[in-house]
């Protein structure tokens, strides 16, 4: 087993355990902290896929900005101090059971279908049929910049003007008379 496989399985386990802890945590602040751990694990997977730009953007945007915003909002609203009501209606319990059962059916179908996506190689190792570790510049910032500023320069500039007008609008609306 190579170091890449060990890191992959470690990050996968970390992501799964952290995602389960997001759901099981009673305190919303702890749920946000576990979600940050999930985002770090996902960024590690991006690095393993040679997509460093996506890993950095994931860390900066999601784990950095959005999760800190969630954490501050939860702390300011003081959501963790009020206990959740004990009694739930029968309809809510039934909706939760139906949703969970549907999710279980989808997950079982995906796992059964994934058996067709692997083959054995000459060393009798199970390897993915389509996914091959590739070496190259497909996930690097240089490649993304070349495509962004040659092929997609007009949509990029239109979106920048849109963001600028949204910022000006926010300042105008937020400004006191």
N, C-alpha and C positions, 0 to 999 in steps of 0.2 A: 504494500500500500504506500503510495507516494505522499509526500507532504501536502500536495495540493488536495488530495482526497481527504486527508485528515482534517485540514482546515475547512474544507467544504462540509464535512459531516459535523464538525464542531459548530460552525456558523448555522447550519440547518437546525441542529439541536437547540442552540441558543435562541434562534428565531421562534421555534415552536414553543419552547418552554416560556419565553417572554410573552408571546401572544396569548398563551393560556393564562398566564398570570395577569395580563391586562383584563381578561374576562372575569377572573376569580377574585381580584382584589376588591375589598369593600371600600377602601379609601380611594377617592378619585385622584388624589395626588400620586398615590402609588401606581395607579393605572397609567398615568401619563409617564411616569418614570420607566415603567416596564415597556411602554410603547417606544420610548427613546432607545431602549436596548434592542427592540425589534428593528428599528431603523438603522442602527449601527450594524447589525447582522446582515441586513439587506445590502448595505454599502460594501460590506466585505464580499458578498457574492458578486457585486458589480466589479470589484477589483479582480476577482478570480476570472471573470469573463472578459478581462482586458478593456473595461469601460470605465476608465478612471474619471472621466468628466462626469458621468452619471453618478458615480460614487461621491464625488465632492459636492455636486449639486444636491444630492439626497441628504448629505450631512448638513450642508449650509441651510437649505430651504426647509426641509422637514424636521430633522432632529434639532437644528439650531433655532430657526425663527418660529415655525408654527407650533412646535411642542413647548417652547418657552412661553409663547402667547397663551396656549391652553393652560399651562401651569399657572401663569399669573391670573388669568380669568378665574380659574377654579379657586385659587387662594383668595382673590378679592371677593368673590361671591360667598366664600365660606361654606362651600357645599358639604364639606366633610363633617360638619358639626351636627347636622340633623340626621337622625336615624331614619332608615327607609321604613315605610309602613309595613307591618307584618302580614296583614291579610291582603291577598291578591284575589281578584275576581276569577270566577271559573273560566270566563272568556279569555282572559289574559294568559292563564295557564294553558288553555287549549291552543291558543295561537302560538305560544312558545313551543309546545310539543310538536305542532304541525311544521313550524319553521325548522326546528332542529331535525325532525325526521326527513324533511326535504333536503336539508344540507347533507345529512348522512347518506341519502340515496345518491346525490350528485357525487359525493366523495367516493363512494363505493364504485360507481360507474367509471369515474376517472381512473381509479386504481386498477380496475379490471381492464380498461382500455390501454393503460400504460404497459401492460405485459407485452403488447404487440410492438412496442417501441424500442425494445432492447434485443440484442443479439449476442452470441458468444464469438469472441475472436479466436485466433489461433492458439493463444495461451489459455483458452477456456475461461476467460474472464467475461463477465457480463458488462457490455458497453452499450451506450445509446446508439440506436440505428442512425439517426440523423445528426445528432449533436456531436461535433468533433471539435476538440480544442484547437483553436486557430491562433496562429501567431501573425500579427500584422498590425495595421493602424486603424482598424475599423472603429474602435471606440475612443480614439485619442482626440484631443482637442484640436489638433492641427487639421485633421480630416474634417471634423465638424465645422470648423471655421471656414475652410475652403468651400464647402458645400453651402454654408449659410450665406457667405458674402459673394458667391457667384450665381448659384442657381436660385436661391431664395432671398435675394437682396431686397426686392420690392415688398414682399410680405413682411420681412423683418423691419423695414423702415416704416411701413404703415402701422405695425404694432407698436413701434416706439413712439410715433406721434399720438396714437391712441392712449398709451400709458401717460404721456406728458399731459394730454388734455384731461385725463382722469385726475392726475395730481393737482393741476390747476383748479379743477372743479372742486376737489376736496378742500383745498385751501380757501376758496371763495365761500363755500358752504360753511366751513368751520370758523371763518373769521367773524368776530363779533362786530356789531354795528358801532 
